Amino acid sequence: MFEKEELYQAVTLIAFVLLLHFMERRRPAFPINRYHEISLNVLVLFLIVIVGGELCRAVLFSVYNALNLLRISSVAGLSMLPSAIKILLALILGDFSAYWVHRLMHRSSLFWRTHAFHHTIAELWWLSGTRVSLTHLFLFAAPQVLIGYFVLVLAPWEAGVAASIGVIFNIWDHTNLWASLGPLKWLLITPNYHRIHHLAKGLSQKNLSVVFTLWDRMFGTYVNPESIGKDFAVWTAPRKRPLFSMIVGV
């Protein structure tokens, strides 16, 4: 049975996905074939994102507890901060770590093997963004769990809110929408922003952030989506390895 926090998180995500699905159907950014490789996307959603996600969390908690990393919270003194500040810190620090993990995946041939499966997506829409390898998921989750539970010592509901926002942005980033956030575009990622990273030829090492544009701006990986527009040469990573190897990420 779901805990209350998990139920709220699931309902929020389902409602958000239904909203994006409706928006994509009404005003798609590009004509796409949603049924292309849909069975693969659904398989990955259940096996990697849902089942694999729980497995990753269980393994990480066991490792961190074995290393007695709970000491971090007492040293940092962050557990007594108000909930809103802790959730915001979890988002900022989590996105900062995700940026560097993502950047490493694109700069190292070894770590690229864990990430290449995600870049075999030829048509971006909300479901296709779930196409990740198990190792990819683990590498992104490791610092997130450390920050949320062992540095900030988030309560279950606080961790649920932070995790939901992170997942929502990951889904949002991959949607087939041409979206503008007005003055917030300098701060928050949009599908236009992330589409360049996925599909624009020669720019796969740009626009690496997930939630905030700050890290790309600060560390030299920013490309203004307005300078590219809709007219760009499409690129996707070829599948050079067996599908099982790419799904596992080895």
Number of C-alpha atoms within 10 A of each C-alpha: 5 8 9 11 14 16 13 16 17 15 11 15 17 12 11 15 18 11 12 19 17 12 14 18 12 10 12 16 18 14 9 13 12 13 8 11 13 13 10 11 18 16 13 22 20 13 14 24 20 11 13 19 17 12 14 21 16 11 12 18 17 12 12 16 11 10 10 11 16 16 11 16 17 15 9 10 12 18 17 12 13 9 16 12 12 23 23 12 17 26 22 15 16 24 23 20 20 22 22 15 18 21 19 16 20 20 12 10 12 12 20 18 21 25 27 25 23 21 19 19 22 19 23 22 26 21 18 25 20 22 22 26 26 24 21 25 19 19 18 18 19 18 18 22 22 19 21 24 21 22 22 26 24 22 15 15 15 19 21 19 20 22 20 18 18 18 16 16 19 19 22 23 24 23 29 26 24 17 13 13 11 7 8 10 14 14 14 16 24 26 24 23 29 24 23 27 22 27 22 19 13 13 15 20 17 21 26 27 27 26 26 21 22 17 21 17 16 9 8 10 17 20 18 14 17 9 7 13 12 15 7 11 10 14 19 17 15 12 12 9 12 8 11 10 14 22 23 17 21 17
